């Protein structure tokens, strides 16, 4: 089985798919920073040192191939578009399929679609043929989705909303047997424009149908496949007509075949030129449609029940104490995702402790205290901090906080603070950041986001009032310890608009365990083909 990966990011989905038995034909990623991580871990190419750089090809760049280091630091939006002033590694004829197979193409998917559709270009035919493998089994990817995310701007006209359509355009050109689109849960919630609700997921489903694919829509969660994280995600599986026909005539569980009936009806209506109304197609939710996930081809997506969820403690506690042994979860991910490229293995990779300022540390200590109190009291403390004091804090809560040690604005421990000094300290800790929280060591983590200061460590020693390291977040995302996240750690200012540093790479990634589970589902579907 082979696959093409679009919006590849730092490689979480590719890593998972390869663990499920897929081999990479080619990948595409816009960000040079994420591309550096992908190339290093998936392809064994060190772009900084110049090792195996031919495995990475730039669709378009402001710099020549001799300036790889400049390419790794350029604004990818300035690099997009073909012009005489720009360089493309595809400008010269690449003679063999072997040179293209298992490569990473850096650049915009819009440019990629233009590149393969150019008149006289042989690239499209070679892609359709899987570089000599007789076709493409799977095209997968997670188009950037900030405007769909509930944590983002939710702008209907945000340019990022165009990218799922570009994904569909590529599918139409290459004609894989299966297409897999991954996105945030926010894509399920409507935009309201002129009092009319707009459902992005339903529009994408119709676009899949228009280009010849029967769309099966799923709402899943990474915690059900053993990832120590509550990470709900939307998945759309697009089945080419012959793939669908093979499933229907196979001995697969009847639940899965029945689940495809509304999808086929929508497909038939779209193919007839109709515009189906919202409501004719449902998405299957892992929380509400458990029989489907437990008893069908989708069972790879439901391997852990609530009592079996992996805890944050299982993922990162050994990193807190150097002498502590790795637990079963760490042994599992290091075993499943074996180190094909023989990269260095060690806990120290990407585990530089964050040097948070005294105010940030003091705020995290307060949140640690809030996490220990009753839920209602904890919410009162959080609301007071995030509203800059508009939401009042009661004398009762003040007295409850005083029973615990705190950190002062100077970073020193305070054991018996007076109510007056506590209120003064609280005023210094005001922050509008909406998602800061302390991890619960005995539960899966909240969804890992792209900012480094979203979650505080649960350990209460005076040295651990800090945000998580890149490695700790990578563990929570189910990356093995040998997987090194490359490029700079964080960024700021205007560079946030185009740079994808280590924390962002991890936050944007598909958890490899979830990628593997999705790959196993696709592998079962492909096994029905004759």
FENRA-V688277 format. One line per field, one symbol per residue. phi: phi as a letter, one per 40 degrees, with the letter a starting at -180 (. if undefined). psi: psi as a letter, one per 30 degrees, with the letter a starting at -180 (. if undefined). burial: b if it has 9 or more other C-alpha atoms within 8 Angstrom, else e. Layout:
phi=???
psi=???
burial=???
This chain:
phi=.babbbfcfchccccccccchcbccabbaccccccccdccccbgbccccgcfcccbbccaacbcccbdccccbcccccccgcaccbbbcccccccbcccccfbbbciccccccccccccgcccccccdcgfgcgibcabbibddbdcccccbcfbccdcccccdccdcccdcccfccbbbbbaccdcccccbbfgbcbbccccccccdccchbccbbbbbacccbgccacbcacbbcbbddcccccccccccdcccccccdcccccdcccccgcbccchcbbbcbccbbcccccbacccccbbbcdcbdccddccbccccbdcccccdcccccccccccccfcdbaccdfbccccccccccccccccccdcccddccdcccccccccfgcccbcdccdcccccbcbbcccgccbcbccdccccccdcccdacccbcaccccbbcccdcbcccbcbbcccbcccbcacccdcccccccgcccccccbgccbaagccdcbcbcdccdcccccddcccccccccccccccccb
psi=kllkjlhfbfgeeeeeeefggkkkellkkekfeeeeeeeeeefgkjfefgkhfffkkkeklfllffheeeefgljfffflkklfflkkfgelkjfleeffkhlkjklkfeeeeeefgkkfkfeeeeeeghhggglkekklljkkgeffkffafhkegkffffeeeeeeeeeeefhlekkjkkllffffklkjjhgkkjjeeeeeeeeeeeggkjkkkkjakfffggkhkjikkkkjkkkleeeeeeeegaglkfeeeeffeeeeeeeeeeffgljklkffklkkkfefheeeeegafgfffifklefgkkleefefeffejefklkaeeeeeefeeilieghlkkkffkghkkkikleeeeeeeeeeeeefflleeeeeeeeeeefghfejlkleeeeeeefflklklfggkkkfikleeeeeeeeefgkkfkfgklkkjfgllllkkafkfgeklkfkglffgilllleeeeeeefgklffjkklalelllbfffffkiaeeeeeeflkkeeeeeeeeeeeeeefffk.
burial=ebbbbbbbbbbbbbbbbbbbbbbbbbbbbbbbbbbbbbbbbbbbbbbeeeebbebbbbbbbbbeeeebeebbebebeebbeeeeebbbbbeeeeeebeebbbbbbbbbbebbbebbeeeebeebebbbbbbeeebbbbbbbbbebbbbbeeebbeeeeebbebbbbbbbbbbebbbbbbbbbbbbebbebbeeeeeeebbebebbbbbbbbbbbbbbbbbbbbbbbbbbbbbbbbbbbbbbebbebbeeeebbebbbeebebbbebbebbbeeeeeeeeebeebbbeebbebbbbbbbbbbbbbeeeebbbbbbbbbbbeeeeeeebebbbebbeebeeeeebeeeeebbbeeeeeebbbbbbbbbbbbbbeeeeebbbbbbbbbbbbbebebeeebbbebbebbbbbbebebbeeeebeebeebbbebbeeeeebbbbbbebbbeebbbebebbbbbebeeebbbbbbbbbbbbbbbbbbbebbbbeebbeeeebebbbbbbbbbbbbbbbbbbbbbbbbbbbbbebee
